[in-house]
Amino acid sequence: MEAKNVSYSEKQRFSQWWLWLILIGAASIPFFGLYYQIGLDRPFGNNPLSDTGLMIFAVLMIAFLGFFFLMRLNLTLDKEGITVRFFPFFKRAVKWAQVEHLQVVNYGFVGGYGIRLTHRFGTVYNMSGRWGLLIYLEGGKRFCVGTRNRDELRQLLKTMDLKQT
């Protein structure tokens, strides 16, 4: 497969309000505990952590929030091929010669966000939604990358004049 003059880039991150509400709510627990235990000088809970333990827990929760904040899913199609980067986990580059077929699909909800293994779509990399670019490789392997721009991707595939369904 060859694709000249192809240029597509999509960058995604976790932007679901409900996910951030849960994460920030969970991260606020040690800070409430610090205020209660150090500020009000009352033990936080029936079996309270030490003040140092609460501080370490608070730092770990900030790191956990930072981890989710830094996570990114980048999809790039260019004249060289397809590049998928799921920061901070991996980067995968596929040359056009390795691609057999491309298709925009509705993969539904595959059991959560992140990296999911499915029978039907192979490995699915997603940050939200249920639409993705399904990439069939030579040798029967496949993987799917979530997209928020399904119509733009469909239009791109049409202009690329690639074998698709």
N, CA, C and O of each residue as an XYZ file, in Angstrom:
660
protein
N       0.851     -1.162      0.000
C       0.000      0.000      0.000
C       0.898      1.226      0.000
O       1.899      1.275      0.715
N       0.537      2.203     -0.797
C       1.315      3.433     -0.878
C       0.383      4.619     -0.686
O      -0.738      4.625     -1.194
N       0.839      5.601      0.031
C       0.017      6.793      0.270
C       0.903      8.026      0.168
O       1.759      8.257      1.021
N       0.696      8.808     -0.866
C       1.466     10.032     -1.064
C       0.637     11.223     -0.618
O      -0.592     11.201     -0.684
N       1.309     12.240     -0.172
C       0.662     13.489      0.226
C      -0.404     13.300      1.298
O      -1.429     13.980      1.284
N      -0.168     12.392      2.209
C      -1.104     12.156      3.307
C      -0.643     12.981      4.505
O       0.540     12.996      4.846
N      -1.575     13.652      5.125
C      -1.242     14.424      6.313
C      -2.452     14.448      7.245
O      -3.457     15.104      6.971
N      -2.331     13.721      8.346
C      -3.390     13.695      9.350
C      -2.734     13.539     10.710
O      -1.822     12.732     10.884
N      -3.202     14.309     11.660
C      -2.682     14.209     13.018
C      -3.818     14.468     13.993
O      -4.600     15.404     13.827
N      -3.893     13.631     15.002
C      -4.916     13.789     16.036
C      -4.270     13.524     17.391
O      -3.574     12.527     17.580
N      -4.512     14.426     18.322
C      -3.984     14.290     19.676
C      -5.159     14.239     20.633
O      -6.048     15.090     20.601
N      -5.147     13.228     21.481
C      -6.237     13.044     22.439
C      -5.670     12.932     23.846
O      -4.523     12.535     24.054
N      -6.503     13.292     24.791
C      -6.202     13.099     26.194
C      -7.504     12.827     26.923
O      -8.586     13.024     26.369
N      -7.402     12.376     28.159
C      -8.609     12.127     28.930
C      -9.278     13.461     29.237
O      -8.718     14.290     29.954
N     -10.472     13.667     28.699
C     -11.174     14.937     28.913
C     -12.585     14.727     29.468
O     -13.373     15.671     29.520
N     -12.904     13.525     29.874
C     -14.223     13.239     30.430
C     -14.351     13.891     31.812
O     -13.547     13.617     32.703
N     -15.335     14.733     31.988
C     -15.515     15.449     33.253
C     -15.723     14.490     34.419
O     -15.222     14.724     35.519
N     -16.465     13.407     34.176
C     -16.776     12.477     35.242
C     -15.527     11.730     35.712
O     -15.404     11.409     36.894
N     -14.603     11.455     34.791
C     -13.361     10.780     35.161
C     -12.523     11.695     36.057
O     -11.984     11.259     37.074
N     -12.422     12.967     35.667
C     -11.657     13.916     36.467
C     -12.321     14.175     37.814
O     -11.632     14.406     38.808
N     -13.633     14.139     37.857
C     -14.343     14.305     39.125
C     -13.974     13.168     40.082
O     -13.709     13.408     41.259
N     -13.958     11.954     39.583
C     -13.587     10.787     40.396
C     -12.126     10.888     40.835
O     -11.810     10.685     42.008
N     -11.231     11.204     39.883
C      -9.807     11.269     40.204
C      -9.499     12.367     41.223
O      -8.768     12.140     42.187
N     -10.057     13.549     41.005
C      -9.809     14.660     41.928
C     -10.460     14.383     43.282
O      -9.898     14.715     44.326
N     -11.648     13.772     43.260
C     -12.303     13.402     44.516
C     -11.457     12.432     45.316
O     -11.294     12.592     46.526
N     -10.918     11.423     44.641
C     -10.068     10.445     45.333
C      -8.777     11.098     45.828
O      -8.307     10.794     46.924
N      -8.207     11.986     45.027
C      -6.954     12.650     45.405
C      -7.149     13.626     46.557
O      -6.196     13.941     47.269
N      -8.366     14.105     46.746
C      -8.604     15.074     47.824
C      -8.663     14.417     49.207
O      -8.533     15.107     50.218
N      -8.852     13.122     49.266
C      -8.972     12.424     50.551
C      -7.750     12.634     51.443
O      -7.919     13.000     52.606
N      -6.517     12.417     50.947
C      -5.391     12.629     51.859
C      -5.221     14.095     52.269
O      -4.732     14.371     53.365
N      -5.610     15.023     51.422
C      -5.498     16.435     51.783
C      -6.516     16.806     52.872
O      -6.219     17.589     53.775
N      -7.705     16.233     52.770
C      -8.689     16.414     53.835
C      -8.160     15.805     55.127
O      -8.304     16.384     56.204
N      -7.549     14.639     55.009
C      -6.964     13.977     56.169
C      -5.852     14.805     56.791
O      -5.754     14.902     58.015
N      -5.005     15.409     55.942
C      -3.937     16.268     56.466
C      -4.515     17.464     57.211
O      -4.042     17.809     58.294
N      -5.524     18.090     56.644
C      -6.159     19.235     57.292
C      -6.763     18.804     58.637
O      -6.583     19.471     59.656
N      -7.465     17.702     58.616
C      -8.151     17.220     59.814
C      -7.143     16.819     60.896
O      -7.305     17.152     62.070
N      -6.096     16.093     60.471
C      -5.153     15.533     61.439
C      -4.106     16.552     61.894
O      -3.776     16.597     63.079
N      -3.583     17.360     60.991
C      -2.540     18.327     61.353
C      -3.163     19.676     61.714
O      -2.816     20.279     62.729
N      -4.096     20.145     60.862
C      -4.695     21.458     61.089
C      -5.611     21.501     62.289
O      -5.557     22.440     63.084
N      -6.452     20.494     62.426
C      -7.406     20.475     63.545
C      -6.914     19.641     64.732
O      -7.545     19.610     65.789
N      -5.781     18.970     64.538
C      -5.156     18.136     65.563
C      -6.097     17.042     66.072
O      -6.183     16.780     67.272
N      -6.805     16.406     65.117
C      -7.678     15.270     65.425
C      -7.266     14.097     64.545
O      -6.885     14.298     63.392
N      -7.337     12.895     65.061
C      -6.988     11.743     64.208
C      -7.993     11.584     63.067
O      -9.197     11.761     63.250
N      -7.473     11.249     61.894
C      -8.308     11.065     60.704
C      -8.624      9.585     60.562
O      -7.789      8.817     60.085
N      -9.813      9.177     60.969
C     -10.240      7.784     60.872
C     -10.035      7.034     62.176
O      -9.481      7.561     63.141
N     -10.498      5.780     62.180
C     -10.396      4.930     63.359
C      -8.980      4.419     63.599
O      -8.570      4.205     64.740
N      -8.245      4.230     62.520
C      -6.872      3.738     62.604
C      -6.021      4.659     61.731
O      -5.618      4.263     60.637
N      -5.741      5.879     62.191
C      -5.137      6.892     61.329
C      -3.689      6.600     60.951
O      -2.933      5.987     61.704
N      -3.333      7.063     59.755
C      -1.944      7.034     59.320
C      -1.176      8.071     60.126
O      -1.761      8.982     60.712
N       0.125      7.920     60.144
C       0.943      8.969     60.746
C       0.868     10.210     59.851
O       0.428     10.130     58.705
N       1.300     11.351     60.381
C       1.314     12.573     59.578
C       2.207     12.383     58.346
O       1.867     12.831     57.251
N       3.330     11.727     58.533
C       4.248     11.461     57.413
C       3.581     10.541     56.395
O       3.700     10.753     55.188
N       2.887      9.530     56.877
C       2.178      8.623     55.975
C       1.128      9.338     55.155
O       0.981      9.070     53.963
N       0.390     10.251     55.784
C      -0.612     11.035     55.054
C       0.042     11.934     54.004
O      -0.491     12.100     52.906
N       1.202     12.514     54.343
C       1.917     13.360     53.380
C       2.398     12.543     52.183
O       2.298     12.982     51.038
N       2.914     11.368     52.461
C       3.361     10.490     51.359
C       2.168     10.092     50.493
O       2.259     10.097     49.265
N       1.060      9.750     51.128
C      -0.158      9.395     50.397
C      -0.620     10.569     49.523
O      -1.025     10.364     48.379
N      -0.562     11.792     50.052
C      -0.962     12.980     49.284
C      -0.047     13.172     48.076
O      -0.522     13.479     46.982
N       1.252     12.995     48.265
C       2.200     13.137     47.150
C       1.936     12.067     46.093
O       1.969     12.358     44.897
N       1.678     10.853     46.518
C       1.376      9.769     45.566
C       0.093     10.069     44.779
O       0.025      9.793     43.581
N      -0.905     10.622     45.434
C      -2.150     10.965     44.735
C      -1.924     12.088     43.714
O      -2.516     12.069     42.635
N      -1.075     13.062     44.047
C      -0.731     14.122     43.086
C      -0.004     13.505     41.893
O      -0.274     13.873     40.750
N       0.909     12.578     42.146
C       1.617     11.893     41.059
C       0.634     11.110     40.189
O       0.752     11.099     38.964
N      -0.329     10.461     40.826
C      -1.348      9.705     40.097
C      -2.165     10.633     39.194
O      -2.408     10.312     38.031
N      -2.589     11.786     39.729
C      -3.304     12.782     38.910
C      -2.432     13.266     37.764
O      -2.896     13.391     36.630
N      -1.166     13.536     38.061
C      -0.234     13.982     37.022
C      -0.072     12.959     35.924
O       0.017     13.307     34.747
N      -0.034     11.688     36.309
C       0.077     10.603     35.332
C      -1.102     10.641     34.361
O      -0.908     10.550     33.149
N      -2.318     10.776     34.881
C      -3.494     10.851     34.008
C      -3.490     12.127     33.172
O      -3.924     12.120     32.020
N      -3.004     13.214     33.747
C      -2.949     14.477     33.020
C      -1.960     14.405     31.855
O      -2.199     14.994     30.801
N      -0.857     13.690     32.042
C       0.174     13.601     31.003
C      -0.134     12.559     29.924
O       0.440     12.616     28.836
N      -1.024     11.616     30.205
C      -1.340     10.588     29.215
C      -1.882     11.198     27.938
O      -2.753     12.068     27.978
N      -1.368     10.743     26.801
C      -1.786     11.239     25.494
C      -1.871     10.079     24.511
O      -1.117      9.110     24.600
N      -2.801     10.201     23.577
C      -2.885      9.269     22.454
C      -2.764     10.098     21.187
O      -3.634     10.916     20.887
N      -1.696      9.888     20.453
C      -1.458     10.630     19.219
C      -1.491      9.669     18.036
O      -0.849      8.619     18.053
N      -2.241     10.040     17.021
C      -2.333      9.277     15.780
C      -1.878     10.177     14.651
O      -2.394     11.281     14.481
N      -0.913      9.705     13.879
C      -0.402     10.472     12.749
C      -0.343      9.583     11.517
O       0.185      8.471     11.559
N      -0.894     10.091     10.419
C      -0.758      9.447      9.125
C       0.000     10.427      8.244
O      -0.405     11.581      8.100
N       1.095      9.972      7.656
C       1.861     10.823      6.752
C       2.386      9.984      5.600
O       2.014      8.819      5.459
N       3.238     10.561      4.781
C       3.707      9.838      3.591
C       4.520      8.597      3.935
O       4.649      7.694      3.108
N       5.078      8.542      5.163
C       5.871      7.389      5.586
C       4.998      6.226      6.057
O       5.316      5.063      5.809
N       3.902      6.547      6.736
C       3.054      5.504      7.289
C       2.187      6.025      8.424
O       1.781      7.187      8.436
N       1.913      5.143      9.374
C       1.038      5.449     10.504
C       1.872      5.374     11.781
O       2.609      4.413     12.001
N       1.743      6.395     12.610
C       2.432      6.401     13.898
C       1.395      6.557     14.999
O       0.547      7.448     14.951
N       1.475      5.682     15.989
C       0.599      5.740     17.151
C       1.501      5.885     18.368
O       2.420      5.094     18.580
N       1.226      6.892     19.147
C       1.976      7.080     20.392
C       0.982      7.180     21.531
O       0.117      8.056     21.542
N       1.112      6.274     22.492
C       0.298      6.309     23.693
C       1.259      6.627     24.838
O       1.795      5.736     25.496
N       1.456      7.919     25.052
C       2.415      8.382     26.040
C       1.859      8.181     27.444
O       0.708      8.543     27.684
N       2.592      7.641     28.348
C       4.017      7.333     28.371
C       4.342      5.860     28.117
O       5.427      5.406     28.483
N       3.445      5.119     27.512
C       3.613      3.676     27.398
C       4.418      3.210     26.195
O       5.350      2.422     26.356
N       4.089      3.671     25.002
C       4.772      3.149     23.824
C       4.578      4.062     22.618
O       3.764      4.986     22.620
N       5.361      3.760     21.597
C       5.222      4.398     20.295
C       5.320      3.279     19.258
O       6.215      2.436     19.315
N       4.391      3.290     18.321
C       4.372      2.248     17.293
C       4.302      2.918     15.925
O       3.413      3.732     15.672
N       5.232      2.579     15.052
C       5.253      3.120     13.694
C       5.080      1.974     12.708
O       5.741      0.941     12.809
N       4.186      2.174     11.759
C       3.897      1.164     10.749
C       4.097      1.804      9.378
O       3.494      2.833      9.074
N       4.933      1.200      8.566
C       5.157      1.693      7.195
C       3.963      1.305      6.324
O       3.299      0.300      6.577
N       3.702      2.110      5.301
C       2.571      1.823      4.413
C       2.693      0.452      3.761
O       1.681     -0.185      3.468
N       3.913     -0.007      3.533
C       4.114     -1.325      2.918
C       3.582     -2.454      3.809
O       3.267     -3.536      3.315
N       3.484     -2.203      5.115
C       2.987     -3.219      6.052
C       1.464     -3.193      6.185
O       0.873     -4.131      6.720
N       0.827     -2.123      5.700
C      -0.619     -1.948      5.870
C      -1.348     -2.615      4.718
O      -1.051     -2.376      3.547
N      -2.297     -3.447      5.069
C      -3.097     -4.139      4.072
C      -4.420     -3.415      3.811
O      -4.918     -3.391      2.685
N      -4.978     -2.825      4.876
C      -6.330     -2.277      4.777
C      -6.581     -1.335      5.939
O      -6.091     -1.570      7.044
N      -7.346     -0.260      5.704
C      -7.743      0.678      6.756
C      -9.251      0.821      6.753
O      -9.886      0.763      5.700
N      -9.826      1.010      7.937
C     -11.281      1.133      8.032
C     -11.646      1.912      9.295
O     -11.090      1.657     10.363
N     -12.570      2.853      9.179
C     -13.103      3.541     10.343
C     -14.256      2.690     10.869
O     -15.195      2.380     10.136
N     -14.175      2.314     12.157
C     -15.158      1.383     12.733
C     -15.724      1.921     14.040
O     -15.115      2.747     14.721
N     -16.902      1.423     14.360
C     -17.494      1.651     15.670
C     -17.159      0.421     16.498
O     -17.758     -0.638     16.309
N     -16.208      0.552     17.412
C     -15.801     -0.604     18.205
C     -16.598     -0.733     19.494
O     -16.370     -1.658     20.274
N     -17.535      0.191     19.727
C     -18.360      0.114     20.930
C     -17.543      0.429     22.157
O     -16.497      1.073     22.068
N     -18.007     -0.013     23.283
C     -17.266      0.169     24.529
C     -16.552     -1.139     24.802
O     -17.191     -2.162     25.047
N     -15.226     -1.109     24.759
C     -14.443     -2.340     24.844
C     -13.964     -2.642     26.264
O     -12.888     -3.207     26.463
N     -14.770     -2.259     27.232
C     -14.436     -2.592     28.606
C     -13.610     -1.534     29.316
O     -13.040     -1.807     30.373
N     -13.533     -0.350     28.766
C     -12.804      0.725     29.432
C     -11.914      1.467     28.459
O     -11.876      1.172     27.265
N     -11.209      2.427     28.995
C     -10.305      3.237     28.195
C      -8.869      2.818     28.458
O      -8.560      2.199     29.477
N      -8.013      3.160     27.538
C      -6.608      2.796     27.653
C      -6.262      1.794     26.569
O      -6.599      1.992     25.402
N      -5.600      0.736     26.948
C      -5.191     -0.317     26.013
C      -6.022     -1.546     26.322
O      -5.991     -2.059     27.441
N      -6.767     -2.021     25.331
C      -7.657     -3.173     25.515
C      -7.374     -4.219     24.442
O      -7.137     -3.886     23.281
N      -7.401     -5.474     24.841
C      -7.238     -6.576     23.903
C      -8.615     -7.129     23.575
O      -9.362     -7.517     24.473
N      -8.953     -7.167     22.286
C     -10.240     -7.695     21.865
C     -10.024     -8.746     20.777
O      -9.009     -8.743     20.080
N     -10.984     -9.629     20.650
C     -10.903    -10.643     19.606
C     -11.189    -10.025     18.229
O     -10.508    -10.326     17.249
N     -12.185     -9.177     18.178
C     -12.648     -8.644     16.896
C     -11.721     -7.589     16.283
O     -11.519     -7.571     15.069
N     -11.149     -6.694     17.137
C     -10.360     -5.579     16.617
C      -8.878     -5.669     16.961
O      -8.117     -4.757     16.636
N      -8.461     -6.730     17.599
C      -7.073     -6.808     18.046
C      -6.888     -5.890     19.237
O      -7.782     -5.771     20.075
N      -5.752     -5.249     19.320
C      -5.505     -4.311     20.405
C      -6.170     -2.983     20.079
O      -6.003     -2.449     18.982
N      -6.928     -2.451     21.041
C      -7.607     -1.165     20.867
C      -6.954     -0.171     21.812
O      -6.840     -0.410     23.014
N      -6.526      0.954     21.240
C      -5.958      2.053     22.024
C      -6.979      3.180     21.979
O      -7.245      3.735     20.913
N      -7.561      3.526     23.144
C      -8.594      4.563     23.119
C      -8.570      5.421     24.373
O      -8.168      4.978     25.449
N      -9.011      6.657     24.206
C      -9.093      7.610     25.312
C     -10.540      7.991     25.601
O     -10.856      8.453     26.698
N     -11.413      7.799     24.625
C     -12.836      8.106     24.814
C     -13.601      7.639     23.585
O     -13.013      7.295     22.559
N     -14.905      7.635     23.708
C     -15.745      7.329     22.553
C     -15.728      5.879     22.143
O     -15.287      4.998     22.881
N     -16.228      5.660     20.932
C     -16.337      4.297     20.432
C     -15.951      4.155     18.971
O     -16.204      3.112     18.367
N     -15.345      5.180     18.393
C     -14.926      5.131     16.990
C     -13.417      5.038     16.899
O     -12.693      5.613     17.712
N     -12.950      4.302     15.893
C     -11.510      4.163     15.747
C     -11.111      3.823     14.326
O     -11.938      3.454     13.492
N      -9.821      3.959     14.075
C      -9.234      3.565     12.808
C      -8.689      2.159     12.986
O      -7.735      1.937     13.732
N      -9.308      1.210     12.289
C      -8.882     -0.188     12.343
C      -7.823     -0.392     11.272
O      -8.060     -0.129     10.093
N      -6.671     -0.856     11.684
C      -5.524     -1.012     10.795
C      -5.217     -2.494     10.656
O      -4.806     -3.148     11.614
N      -5.422     -3.017      9.449
C      -5.104     -4.411      9.144
C      -3.687     -4.450      8.583
O      -3.358     -3.736      7.635
N      -2.861     -5.291      9.182
C      -1.484     -5.429      8.733
C      -1.301     -6.709      7.948
O      -2.121     -7.624      8.024
N      -0.219     -6.765      7.193
C       0.123     -8.001      6.494
C       0.281     -9.116      7.520
O       0.757     -8.879      8.631
N      -0.106    -10.296      7.162
C      -0.001    -11.431      8.067
C      -1.202    -11.603      8.975
O      -1.191    -12.464      9.855
N      -2.248    -10.794      8.780
C      -3.477    -10.958      9.528
C      -3.563    -10.223     10.857
O      -4.607    -10.259     11.508
N      -2.491     -9.559     11.277
C      -2.568     -8.824     12.536
C      -3.348     -7.527     12.324
O      -3.441     -7.013     11.209
N      -3.907     -7.009     13.425
C      -4.661     -5.759     13.332
C      -4.645     -5.058     14.681
O      -4.436     -5.675     15.725
N      -4.873     -3.754     14.628
C      -5.053     -2.973     15.840
C      -5.907     -1.770     15.506
O      -6.035     -1.391     14.342
N      -6.487     -1.174     16.525
C      -7.441     -0.087     16.341
C      -7.025      1.085     17.230
O      -6.660      0.904     18.392
N      -7.088      2.289     16.659
C      -6.737      3.500     17.390
C      -7.972      4.379     17.462
O      -8.542      4.739     16.432
N      -8.386      4.724     18.662
C      -9.560      5.561     18.849
C      -9.405      6.923     18.185
O      -8.305      7.466     18.082
N     -10.540      7.460     17.736
C     -10.533      8.777     17.113
C     -11.756      9.565     17.553
O     -12.807      9.003     17.861
N     -11.595     10.862     17.573
C     -12.718     11.760     17.819
C     -13.136     12.425     16.519
O     -14.079     13.217     16.493
N     -12.434     12.102     15.441
C     -12.675     12.733     14.142
C     -12.991     11.690     13.074
O     -12.312     11.614     12.050
N     -14.016     10.898     13.316
C     -14.313      9.789     12.396
C     -14.636     10.274     10.994
O     -14.203      9.659     10.019
N     -15.393     11.370     10.867
C     -15.753     11.852      9.533
C     -14.538     12.357      8.777
O     -14.408     12.129      7.575
N     -13.654     13.039      9.478
C     -12.422     13.527      8.840
C     -11.551     12.359      8.389
O     -10.965     12.404      7.307
N     -11.462     11.318      9.209
C     -10.685     10.134      8.831
C     -11.312      9.417      7.639
O     -10.605      8.985      6.729
N     -12.632      9.291      7.644
C     -13.307      8.657      6.502
C     -13.014      9.415      5.208
O     -12.722      8.815      4.173
N     -13.096     10.726      5.284
C     -12.822     11.551      4.106
C     -11.375     11.379      3.655
O     -11.104     11.291      2.457
N     -10.456     11.333      4.597
C      -9.049     11.131      4.259
C      -8.843      9.796      3.563
O      -8.113      9.713      2.575
N      -9.488      8.741      4.078
C      -9.331      7.424      3.454
C      -9.858      7.423      2.020
O      -9.292      6.763      1.148
N     -10.940      8.161      1.776
C     -11.471      8.270      0.412
C     -10.477      8.967     -0.503
O     -10.269      8.536     -1.637
N      -9.866     10.033     -0.024
C      -8.916     10.773     -0.868
C      -7.626     10.001     -1.071
O      -6.922     10.220     -2.058
N      -7.301      9.087     -0.136
C      -6.096      8.290     -0.273
C      -6.275      7.212     -1.333
O      -5.294      6.643     -1.811
N      -7.510      6.931     -1.700
C      -7.799      5.909     -2.687
C      -7.208      4.559     -2.300
O      -6.557      3.882     -3.096
N      -7.461      4.193     -1.038
C      -7.002      2.915     -0.535
C      -8.138      1.908     -0.568
O      -9.311      2.281     -0.549
N      -7.787      0.635     -0.618
C      -8.795     -0.404     -0.537
C      -9.403     -0.363      0.857
O      -8.691     -0.541      1.845
N     -10.693     -0.133      0.952
C     -11.366     -0.025      2.240
C     -12.815     -0.480      2.117
O     -13.340     -0.650      1.017
N     -13.451     -0.674      3.276
C     -14.875     -0.998      3.287
C     -15.617     -0.004      4.116
O     -16.836     -0.102      4.252
